[in-house]
Amino acid sequence: MSRLSAASVPSSGKAAKWPSYRPQDHGSGIVHLGIGNFARAHLLSYTDDALAAHGGDWRVVGASLRGSPLAGLLEPQDYRYTLVERGVETKASVIGALHSVVSGRERIPDLLALMAVPACRIVSLTVTEKGYGLTGTGRLDAAHPDIAQDLAQPQSPQGVIGLIAAALALRQQKGLPAFTVLSCDNLPQNGRRLREAVLEFAALAHDPSLVRFIEAHAAFPSGVVDRITPIPGKEVFELARAETGYDDLAAIETEPFRQWILEDSFCAGRPAWEAAGALFVPDILDYERMKLWMLNGTHSLIAYAGCLHGKAFVRDVMADPRLSEMVSRHLQAASMAIGQLGIDLETYAETLKTRFSNPAIAHATAQIAMDGTQKLPQRIIAPAFAALKRGTDFEPFAFAIAVWIAYVERWAKGLAAYEVSDPQGAVLREELSETSSDVDLLRAASAACPHVLPAELLDGKFGAALLRHIGTVRA
């Protein structure tokens, strides 16, 4: 069987959807930093549909700053790939919106040049929370390797913040307009935080002219992204072959559901993403809390509880009645902490439980559990404070923190069958490995990561609940 490529044509009897436009007739207008499975299931999927509906030079140049085998898989396929949606039915689409991939540190000069040409009008990112090089307070972390290196040599950036600042500086020097910088990561107020980080970098690099240029001309809309996208297994490649009639070594799987909510604040145009179902709103905050507190927060709880109970996938956690009830309690508490939004949060919660239970999606708990110290402040701690302020049920948040502490403790003491992948892993192991009592464990976790477990949560009724739940989880 032949390999998927630009020369491939729909095979007789195969059900896959193919681009209704000629990809090669459309130039690139977006550079995406952090090209991976989620970007290809979300940003590229929306952009493919937008090109089909309204055209335009909006194909995407993907980039991996540290290098990725994905580039080698996609290049022989002319950057075409199959997106397999798995739910009650299996559907496949051949995506043509990816223009090319620039991969590796040695290609960063080429990438910088691509970002500094008129055709580039949007620079988007999926680099995860830790990729921004921010401290727990949202400021730039000067000790972060990328930030430190890029401040020392701003003309030769290695990290995303330095790269964006360098590209905007080049555009300013060339007399070109600024581009829009679009975060697709699960950060609260991701556009605002990204803007502040880039401006802080420019100021620390002693470039006041660039600061003024960014403030006056660049746009940083915030957005909410949602689509469960597990790491693909061999079965996905078999499904792609069955649906398209071609071998595709870059095929990925995802769920049928997708959601994208964006502030409509773009300085250099954008694709017609609304034709693909994206929602443009003047204020993202309410939608952001809904996604972070209900979906992402519950996902983290599922991940840590799943690892502790030997559940490899989210669907396995949901198939356990006791753990499924835990999920329902957390969703209820999160919705109460949010309050009234003009959105039916009860229906949203039921939709989430259905998505989590999807038997066709093998979303690994270990994958979701990664980088907990970067995720928990906005997913669990923020709604915990909101619940305390509103006087609503805070117990599920205390329980979720207790589950995370027990998850890390078991690993720190060499008792886990799983590995903890976290930028604060070494600190957590050192602090938690010798603890004995519940009180000692709680204090050690707070000392190791005060931004995850602030001291003010250790006191009063929340602290008492934390201690009680730690005792229950450890028993």
Backbone torsions as a table, in degrees:
resi	resn	phi	psi	omega
1	MET	NA	139.3	-175.2
2	SER	-82.4	161.4	-176.3
3	ARG	-83.5	141.8	174.8
4	LEU	-59.0	137.8	179.0
5	SER	-162.1	-177.9	177.5
6	ALA	-64.7	-23.6	-179.9
7	ALA	-83.2	-10.0	-177.5
8	SER	-67.8	143.2	177.0
9	VAL	-123.9	154.8	-180.0
10	PRO	-54.0	134.0	-179.2
11	SER	-88.5	142.7	179.6
12	SER	-60.9	132.9	177.3
13	GLY	83.2	-1.2	179.9
14	LYS	-98.6	143.5	-169.9
15	ALA	-94.1	-4.5	-174.2
16	ALA	-61.2	146.1	174.3
17	LYS	-87.6	132.0	-179.7
18	TRP	-110.7	158.5	178.8
19	PRO	-56.0	132.5	178.1
20	SER	-88.1	6.2	176.7
21	TYR	-124.9	167.1	177.4
22	ARG	-94.1	102.9	-176.4
23	PRO	-52.5	-38.9	-176.2
24	GLN	-66.6	-12.7	178.6
25	ASP	-87.1	-1.7	-175.6
26	HIS	-120.0	127.0	178.6
27	GLY	-77.9	176.9	179.5
28	SER	-92.5	144.0	177.0
29	GLY	-135.0	-4.2	-177.2
30	ILE	-126.9	134.9	168.6
31	VAL	-110.5	123.7	-178.3
32	HIS	-111.2	121.1	-179.7
33	LEU	-92.2	124.1	-179.2
34	GLY	95.3	44.3	-178.4
35	ILE	-65.1	124.0	-178.5
36	GLY	-156.7	-164.3	-175.7
37	ASN	-64.1	-44.8	-177.1
38	PHE	-64.2	-44.8	179.4
39	ALA	-58.1	-39.0	-178.8
40	ARG	-74.2	-26.0	178.1
41	ALA	-85.8	-21.0	-174.0
42	HIS	-114.5	-76.5	-178.5
43	LEU	-55.2	-48.2	-177.4
44	LEU	-68.6	-33.6	178.6
45	SER	-66.6	-47.2	176.9
46	TYR	-61.9	-42.7	-177.8
47	THR	-67.1	-37.1	176.7
48	ASP	-59.9	-44.8	179.4
49	ASP	-68.2	-36.9	178.5
50	ALA	-65.3	-40.2	176.6
51	LEU	-64.3	-39.0	178.7
52	ALA	-64.9	-34.6	-176.1
53	ALA	-82.2	-41.6	-171.3
54	HIS	-135.9	1.8	176.3
55	GLY	66.4	-155.5	-179.3
56	GLY	104.6	161.1	178.9
57	ASP	-89.6	74.8	-173.3
58	TRP	-126.1	19.0	176.1
59	ARG	-65.5	163.0	-169.0
60	VAL	-111.2	130.2	167.5
61	VAL	-93.6	115.8	179.1
62	GLY	-87.1	150.9	-178.9
63	ALA	-140.2	139.9	171.6
64	SER	-125.5	110.1	-174.2
65	LEU	-66.4	-32.1	-177.6
66	ARG	-98.5	-0.5	-179.9
67	GLY	94.0	143.6	-178.1
68	SER	-151.2	141.8	175.6
69	PRO	-66.6	-12.5	-179.0
70	LEU	-59.0	-38.2	-179.0
71	ALA	-60.0	-42.5	179.6
72	GLY	-68.0	-28.0	177.4
73	LEU	-77.1	-34.8	-174.5
74	LEU	-85.1	-33.7	-175.9
75	GLU	-57.1	-46.1	178.4
76	PRO	-64.8	-15.5	179.7
77	GLN	-100.3	13.3	-177.2
78	ASP	54.9	30.8	176.2
79	TYR	67.0	17.4	169.0
80	ARG	-82.8	150.5	174.6
81	TYR	-156.3	163.8	-178.5
82	THR	-102.9	129.9	174.4
83	LEU	-104.4	114.3	-177.0
84	VAL	-101.7	118.7	176.7
85	GLU	-96.5	124.3	-175.4
86	ARG	-119.6	115.6	176.3
87	GLY	-147.8	-133.0	174.1
88	VAL	-60.4	-38.6	174.3
89	GLU	-118.8	160.7	174.6
90	THR	-105.5	127.0	177.9
91	LYS	-128.3	147.3	-179.2
92	ALA	-131.2	143.5	176.7
93	SER	-132.4	136.9	172.2
94	VAL	-88.9	120.1	-175.8
95	ILE	-94.4	129.5	-179.4
96	GLY	-114.1	5.8	-173.2
97	ALA	-79.8	-11.2	178.9
98	LEU	-84.4	120.5	-176.7
99	HIS	-82.5	-44.7	-176.7
100	SER	-171.9	173.9	177.3
101	VAL	-133.8	130.9	175.3
102	VAL	-107.6	120.7	-170.3
103	SER	-131.8	133.9	173.8
104	GLY	105.0	151.0	-178.9
105	ARG	-63.1	-30.7	-179.0
106	GLU	-68.6	-17.2	179.6
107	ARG	-96.6	2.0	-178.3
108	ILE	-59.6	-39.0	175.2
109	PRO	-58.9	-38.2	177.1
110	ASP	-65.2	-40.8	-180.0
111	LEU	-64.6	-43.6	178.5
112	LEU	-59.9	-39.5	178.2
113	ALA	-64.6	-39.0	178.9
114	LEU	-65.2	-33.1	-179.9
115	MET	-77.3	-12.9	-175.8
116	ALA	-110.4	28.1	175.2
117	VAL	-114.2	156.1	-177.1
118	PRO	-57.3	-32.2	-176.4
119	ALA	-63.2	-29.0	-178.8
120	CYS	-77.8	115.3	-177.5
121	ARG	-119.0	-15.4	176.4
122	ILE	-137.5	135.0	168.9
123	VAL	-116.8	116.3	-177.8
124	SER	-112.3	162.3	-173.3
125	LEU	-140.5	138.5	159.5
126	THR	-136.0	89.5	-176.2
127	VAL	-120.2	10.3	-176.4
128	THR	64.5	166.2	-175.4
129	GLU	-56.2	-40.5	-174.6
130	LYS	-73.8	-15.2	-176.8
131	GLY	-72.9	-13.3	-176.9
132	TYR	-85.2	-16.1	179.8
133	GLY	68.9	41.2	-178.8
134	LEU	-105.9	152.6	173.0
135	THR	-81.5	176.7	178.3
136	GLY	-63.1	-21.5	178.9
137	THR	-90.4	-0.4	178.1
138	GLY	91.8	-1.3	177.3
139	ARG	-85.9	161.5	175.6
140	LEU	-63.2	137.6	177.4
141	ASP	-92.2	103.3	-176.8
142	ALA	-63.8	-20.2	179.3
143	ALA	-87.0	-8.9	177.8
144	HIS	-62.7	131.9	-174.1
145	PRO	-54.1	-43.6	-179.0
146	ASP	-67.0	-44.5	-178.4
147	ILE	-64.0	-46.5	-179.6
148	ALA	-60.7	-45.3	-179.1
149	GLN	-64.8	-42.8	-175.5
150	ASP	-72.1	-30.7	174.4
151	LEU	-69.1	-33.0	178.1
152	ALA	-72.4	-34.5	-178.9
153	GLN	-136.1	72.9	-174.8
154	PRO	-63.7	-17.4	178.8
155	GLN	-83.7	-11.4	-179.6
156	SER	-127.6	68.2	-172.8
157	PRO	-70.1	151.9	176.7
158	GLN	-120.4	-23.8	-177.9
159	GLY	-109.8	169.9	-172.7
160	VAL	-68.7	-40.7	-178.0
161	ILE	-65.8	-46.6	177.8
162	GLY	-62.6	-37.1	-179.9
163	LEU	-66.1	-44.4	179.1
164	ILE	-63.3	-44.2	179.0
165	ALA	-62.7	-42.3	-179.7
166	ALA	-65.0	-40.0	179.8
167	ALA	-66.6	-41.1	177.9
168	LEU	-66.9	-34.7	177.0
169	ALA	-64.6	-41.6	177.4
170	LEU	-62.5	-41.6	179.4
171	ARG	-64.7	-39.2	177.4
172	GLN	-62.1	-43.6	179.7
173	GLN	-63.3	-34.6	-178.4
174	LYS	-84.5	-5.7	-177.2
175	GLY	76.6	23.9	179.4
176	LEU	-94.6	151.8	176.2
177	PRO	-68.2	159.2	177.2
178	ALA	-72.5	161.0	173.5
179	PHE	-102.8	168.9	172.6
180	THR	-85.2	136.4	176.3
181	VAL	-107.6	119.8	-169.7
182	LEU	-122.6	107.7	176.6
183	SER	-80.3	134.1	174.2
184	CYS	-117.2	28.5	-179.8
185	ASP	-104.0	159.0	-178.0
186	ASN	-82.6	68.2	174.7
187	LEU	-116.1	137.9	174.7
188	PRO	-63.8	134.9	-178.3
189	GLN	49.8	51.3	-170.8
190	ASN	-60.1	-36.4	178.3
191	GLY	-66.8	-45.5	179.5
192	ARG	-62.8	-43.4	-178.5
193	ARG	-67.4	-36.1	178.2
194	LEU	-67.9	-41.6	177.9
195	ARG	-60.6	-46.0	179.9
196	GLU	-62.4	-37.4	-179.7
197	ALA	-67.0	-43.3	-179.5
198	VAL	-66.9	-41.9	178.0
199	LEU	-64.8	-40.6	178.7
200	GLU	-64.6	-38.8	177.9
201	PHE	-62.5	-46.4	-179.6
202	ALA	-61.0	-38.5	179.1
203	ALA	-68.1	-42.9	178.9
204	LEU	-66.6	-27.0	177.1
205	ALA	-83.0	5.1	175.8
206	HIS	60.4	49.1	179.1
207	ASP	-126.9	74.7	-177.7
208	PRO	-61.8	-30.0	177.9
209	SER	-64.3	-41.3	178.2
210	LEU	-66.8	-38.3	176.7
211	VAL	-57.1	-47.7	-179.5
212	ARG	-63.8	-38.7	179.7
213	PHE	-63.1	-46.4	-179.3
214	ILE	-64.4	-46.2	-178.8
215	GLU	-60.3	-37.1	-174.4
216	ALA	-85.3	-30.2	-166.6
217	HIS	-125.0	-28.3	-176.1
218	ALA	-82.9	152.3	178.7
219	ALA	-119.1	143.1	-179.1
220	PHE	-136.3	70.5	-179.5
221	PRO	-66.7	143.8	173.2
222	SER	-86.8	156.0	-178.9
223	GLY	-155.0	160.7	176.1
224	VAL	-119.0	125.2	179.6
225	VAL	-116.2	147.4	-179.2
226	ASP	-156.8	115.5	169.5
227	ARG	-169.4	118.4	-179.7
228	ILE	-70.4	123.1	-174.8
229	THR	-136.2	95.4	-179.6
230	PRO	-76.6	167.6	173.2
231	ILE	-68.4	127.2	-175.0
232	PRO	-70.3	144.2	174.5
233	GLY	-109.5	-176.6	-176.7
234	LYS	-60.8	-31.9	-178.3
235	GLU	-60.2	-32.3	-179.5
236	VAL	-65.8	-38.9	179.6
237	PHE	-67.1	-34.8	176.6
238	GLU	-67.8	-40.5	177.7
239	LEU	-65.5	-41.4	179.0
240	ALA	-60.8	-42.5	178.7
241	ARG	-63.8	-42.3	-179.1
242	ALA	-66.2	-34.4	-176.4
243	GLU	-84.8	-28.8	-175.6
244	THR	-108.3	-26.4	-173.9
245	GLY	86.2	9.6	-178.9
246	TYR	-132.5	152.4	171.1
247	ASP	-75.4	135.1	179.8
248	ASP	-138.8	105.6	-178.3
249	LEU	-82.6	-1.1	179.0
250	ALA	-116.6	15.6	-179.4
251	ALA	-63.6	147.7	176.4
252	ILE	-133.9	159.8	177.3
253	GLU	-117.8	155.3	178.2
254	THR	-156.2	175.4	175.6
255	GLU	-86.7	163.0	177.9
256	PRO	-65.6	-32.8	-177.2
257	PHE	-69.2	141.9	169.7
258	ARG	-151.7	149.6	-179.4
259	GLN	-148.5	138.4	176.3
260	TRP	-145.0	117.5	179.3
261	ILE	-119.4	126.9	-170.9
262	LEU	-134.3	144.1	166.4
263	GLU	-73.0	131.5	-176.3
264	ASP	-85.4	73.4	-177.0
265	SER	-136.3	82.9	-178.0
266	PHE	-120.8	133.1	-173.9
267	CYS	-93.3	-10.6	-175.2
268	ALA	-138.7	30.9	-179.7
269	GLY	85.2	172.2	-179.8
270	ARG	-162.5	161.6	173.5
271	PRO	-65.7	165.4	178.7
272	ALA	-82.5	62.4	-176.5
273	TRP	-63.5	-24.5	178.1
274	GLU	-63.0	-27.1	176.8
275	ALA	-67.0	-19.4	178.2
276	ALA	-98.3	2.6	176.6
277	GLY	105.8	0.9	177.3
278	ALA	-67.1	144.1	-179.4
279	LEU	-107.6	126.5	179.1
280	PHE	-105.9	127.3	-174.1
281	VAL	-132.9	158.1	178.5
282	PRO	-76.7	-26.1	-177.2
283	ASP	-139.8	123.3	-173.3
284	ILE	-91.0	-11.4	-164.7
285	LEU	-57.2	-47.4	-177.8
286	ASP	-63.1	-42.6	179.0
287	TYR	-66.3	-35.2	-178.9
288	GLU	-65.9	-44.9	177.9
289	ARG	-62.7	-41.5	178.3
290	MET	-56.9	-46.5	-178.0
291	LYS	-70.9	-49.2	-175.2
292	LEU	-67.0	-43.0	-173.8
293	TRP	-80.2	-36.2	-176.3
294	MET	-91.6	-56.8	-178.0
295	LEU	-74.6	-58.6	-173.0
296	ASN	-67.7	-41.3	179.0
297	GLY	-62.7	-44.3	178.3
298	THR	-67.0	-36.6	176.7
299	HIS	-59.3	-43.5	179.2
300	SER	-63.5	-44.1	177.2
301	LEU	-58.6	-45.6	178.1
302	ILE	-58.1	-42.5	-176.8
303	ALA	-63.4	-48.8	-176.5
304	TYR	-71.5	-41.1	176.3
305	ALA	-65.0	-38.6	178.8
306	GLY	-62.8	-44.7	178.3
307	CYS	-62.2	-41.4	-179.7
308	LEU	-65.6	-30.7	-177.0
309	HIS	-102.1	11.0	177.6
310	GLY	71.0	27.3	178.9
311	LYS	-96.4	115.2	-173.2
312	ALA	-74.0	-31.2	-173.8
313	PHE	-128.2	157.5	178.0
314	VAL	-56.8	-42.8	-179.3
315	ARG	-60.3	-30.7	178.0
316	ASP	-68.7	-38.0	176.7
317	VAL	-63.9	-44.3	-177.8
318	MET	-68.9	-22.9	179.0
319	ALA	-79.5	-10.9	178.1
320	ASP	-92.7	113.4	-174.3
321	PRO	-54.8	-39.1	-178.7
322	ARG	-66.9	-43.7	179.6
323	LEU	-72.7	-34.3	177.2
324	SER	-63.0	-37.8	176.9
325	GLU	-65.7	-36.5	174.8
326	MET	-57.9	-42.5	179.1
327	VAL	-63.2	-43.9	179.7
328	SER	-61.5	-41.8	179.6
329	ARG	-63.2	-41.3	-178.9
330	HIS	-66.2	-42.9	179.4
331	LEU	-62.5	-40.2	178.9
332	GLN	-63.4	-44.3	179.7
333	ALA	-64.8	-39.5	179.6
334	ALA	-64.5	-42.0	179.9
335	SER	-65.8	-36.7	177.7
336	MET	-68.3	-35.2	178.3
337	ALA	-67.5	-31.4	179.1
338	ILE	-72.4	-43.9	-176.9
339	GLY	86.8	-156.0	-175.9
340	GLN	-85.4	127.3	179.9
341	LEU	-120.6	-5.2	-168.8
342	GLY	78.2	14.3	177.9
343	ILE	-122.7	139.8	179.3
344	ASP	-77.5	92.9	-175.7
345	LEU	-72.0	-26.4	177.3
346	GLU	-65.7	-44.0	177.0
347	THR	-65.0	-39.8	178.3
348	TYR	-61.0	-41.5	179.0
349	ALA	-63.0	-41.9	179.2
350	GLU	-65.4	-37.2	176.7
351	THR	-62.7	-41.5	179.1
352	LEU	-62.5	-43.5	-179.8
353	LYS	-63.4	-37.1	176.4
354	THR	-65.0	-41.9	179.8
355	ARG	-66.1	-43.7	179.1
356	PHE	-61.8	-29.8	-176.2
357	SER	-87.4	-4.0	-176.0
358	ASN	-52.1	111.8	-175.8
359	PRO	-70.3	-14.7	-177.8
360	ALA	-86.8	-12.1	-176.7
361	ILE	-105.5	116.3	179.5
362	ALA	-96.3	75.9	-178.0
363	HIS	-90.4	110.6	-172.1
364	ALA	-70.1	132.0	176.1
365	THR	-62.4	-34.9	179.3
366	ALA	-64.0	-33.2	178.2
367	GLN	-66.6	-44.7	-178.8
368	ILE	-69.9	-31.3	-175.7
369	ALA	-71.8	-12.8	-177.4
370	MET	-62.5	146.5	171.1
371	ASP	59.7	40.9	-177.2
372	GLY	-58.7	-37.9	-178.2
373	THR	-66.9	-19.1	176.6
374	GLN	-87.0	-22.1	-171.9
375	LYS	-103.2	-36.1	-171.2
376	LEU	-63.0	-34.6	-179.4
377	PRO	-56.0	-43.4	-179.1
378	GLN	-86.4	-21.4	-176.0
379	ARG	-91.8	-35.2	-174.7
380	ILE	-120.1	-46.3	-175.3
381	ILE	-68.1	-44.1	-179.7
382	ALA	-59.3	-49.4	177.0
383	PRO	-66.9	-27.4	176.1
384	ALA	-63.1	-46.3	177.3
385	PHE	-63.0	-39.6	179.0
386	ALA	-63.5	-41.4	179.1
387	ALA	-63.7	-41.6	177.9
388	LEU	-63.5	-39.9	-179.8
389	LYS	-69.1	-39.2	-177.7
390	ARG	-83.1	-14.7	-177.3
391	GLY	77.2	26.2	178.6
392	THR	-100.1	179.6	-173.9
393	ASP	-64.6	116.6	179.6
394	PHE	-105.2	-8.2	-175.2
395	GLU	-55.8	-43.9	179.9
396	PRO	-60.9	-29.0	178.3
397	PHE	-74.3	-39.1	174.8
398	ALA	-62.6	-39.4	178.5
399	PHE	-64.5	-42.7	-179.6
400	ALA	-61.8	-41.4	178.1
401	ILE	-64.7	-40.7	178.7
402	ALA	-61.7	-39.3	178.5
403	VAL	-64.1	-43.2	178.5
404	TRP	-62.7	-43.8	179.6
405	ILE	-60.9	-43.8	179.4
406	ALA	-65.7	-37.1	177.8
407	TYR	-60.7	-45.8	179.9
408	VAL	-71.5	-40.7	-177.9
409	GLU	-59.7	-46.6	-178.2
410	ARG	-58.5	-41.1	178.0
411	TRP	-68.0	-44.5	-177.3
412	ALA	-59.8	-31.1	-178.3
413	LYS	-94.6	9.4	176.6
414	GLY	71.4	26.4	-176.7
415	LEU	-108.3	3.5	-173.4
416	ALA	-101.8	149.3	173.4
417	ALA	-88.6	-2.6	-179.8
418	TYR	-113.5	167.2	174.9
419	GLU	-110.0	143.6	174.8
420	VAL	-95.7	123.8	177.2
421	SER	-111.3	106.1	-173.8
422	ASP	-155.5	139.3	179.3
423	PRO	-62.0	-20.9	177.7
424	GLN	-102.3	17.3	-175.6
425	GLY	-56.9	-44.4	-178.3
426	ALA	-63.3	-41.3	179.2
427	VAL	-66.0	-43.7	179.9
428	LEU	-62.7	-42.3	-180.0
429	ARG	-62.9	-42.8	-178.7
430	GLU	-64.8	-43.3	-175.2
431	GLU	-76.0	-35.0	-171.7
432	LEU	-97.0	-13.3	-171.2
433	SER	-68.2	-25.4	-175.3
434	GLU	-110.5	9.7	-178.3
435	THR	-74.9	155.4	179.3
436	SER	-126.3	-62.7	-176.5
437	SER	-78.3	163.7	177.8
438	ASP	-61.6	-40.6	-179.6
439	VAL	-63.9	-45.0	179.0
440	ASP	-61.2	-41.6	-178.8
441	LEU	-63.6	-44.6	-179.8
442	LEU	-62.8	-45.0	179.7
443	ARG	-66.3	-36.7	179.3
444	ALA	-66.3	-40.7	179.2
445	ALA	-64.1	-40.8	179.0
446	SER	-67.6	-39.2	179.1
447	ALA	-66.3	-36.6	-179.4
448	ALA	-69.6	-40.8	-174.8
449	CYS	-139.7	75.4	-177.6
450	PRO	-63.7	-23.6	177.7
451	HIS	-74.1	-22.3	176.7
452	VAL	-85.7	-40.9	-177.6
453	LEU	-127.8	81.5	-176.8
454	PRO	-62.3	149.9	-176.8
455	ALA	-58.3	-33.0	-176.6
456	GLU	-66.7	-17.8	176.9
457	LEU	-85.4	-7.8	-179.1
458	LEU	-84.4	-11.9	-176.1
459	ASP	-104.2	170.4	173.0
460	GLY	63.1	-154.8	-173.7
461	LYS	-68.6	-31.6	178.6
462	PHE	-70.0	-42.8	177.8
463	GLY	-61.1	-39.8	178.3
464	ALA	-64.2	-40.3	178.6
465	ALA	-66.0	-40.9	177.6
466	LEU	-58.0	-47.9	-177.5
467	LEU	-64.5	-40.6	178.6
468	ARG	-63.5	-45.0	-178.5
469	HIS	-69.3	-34.4	176.2
470	ILE	-60.6	-43.3	178.2
471	GLY	-62.1	-38.3	179.2
472	THR	-68.4	-45.7	-176.8
473	VAL	-67.3	-36.4	-177.8
474	ARG	-77.4	-19.8	-174.4
475	ALA	-63.3	NA	NA
